[in-house]
Amino acid sequence: MSYRVVTSLLMLFLSGGAAAQGPDISYTRDIQPTFTEKCVACHACYDSACQLNLGSGEGAARGATKAPVYDGERRQAAAPTRLFYDAFGKRA
């Protein structure tokens, strides 16, 4: 084998071992302080509009779903009701 192939294979094996030795991520040490600083003011209870409680790890896991939180239906105009027609009709 050529020198380039041997060197490339050696570098490939050495770089694979280095990537697997990353630091462990802790929710309480790495994630919770960011949530507390930036998100918990609005998302500290299930009374928020999106029902997402970021005050604990369980609440964050509850929100970790691929289902859409907001589907955009509220941006469309509501269909007028009978009351709307009656209020502005000739009989009003």
N, C-alpha and C positions, 0 to 999 in steps of 0.2 A: 504494500500500500504506500501511497505517497505521503509525504510529510504533512501536507495540508489536510488530508482525510483523517490521519491519526490525531492531529492537533484539534480538528473540528469535533471529533468524537470525544476526545478528552474534555474539551471545554463544555460540551453538551452534558456530559455526566456530572461535571463539577457544578454547573449552574443549576441542575435539577435538585441537588442536595441543598443548595443554599436557599432556594425558594421555599422548601418545605419547612424551614426552621424559623418561620415568622413568629412574632410575639402573639400570645393568646389575647383575645379581646374579651374584656370583662364588661358586662352591662353596667354595673355600679360604678366602675372606674372610668370607662371610656364614653358611654352613651348617655347615661342618666344626667351627668352635669350639663351636657348640651341641651337636653330636653328641658331641664329645670331652668336654664338661663333663657331659652328662646321660645319654648312651646307651652309650658305648663300654665302660663297665665291664662290661656284660653282653653286648654285641653287638660284640665285637672279633674274633671268629673264627667260622668256620662250625660250630663245635662247640656253639653255643647251640641251644636247643630249636627255634627258628624258622628256623635256617639263614640268619640275616640278619647280614651283616658290615657294620657302619657305620664301619669304620676307613678306608674309601676311597670315592671317588665311584662306582667300579664296583660295589662291594658294595651301595651305596644304590640304584643303578639296577637291580641284580638283584632287589631287594626291591620295586621299583615295579611291581607287577603287580596286576591286579584279582582274581586267584585268592585265595580265603580262606586265611589263614595257619592259622587254627584253626577247625575246623568244629564243635566242641562234642561230638564223639562220645565223648570220654574222660569226660564228665560222666555218662554213662549207666552203669548197673550192668552189669557183665560177666555173660554167661550162665554159669551154673554148669557145671562140667565133670564128667565121670564120677568123677574123683578127689574132688571135693567131696561127691558123694553117698555114695561108699564110705567116706569118712572119718567121716561122722556116721551111718552106717547100723548095723543090728544086727550086722553081721559085722565091725565095726571093732575 
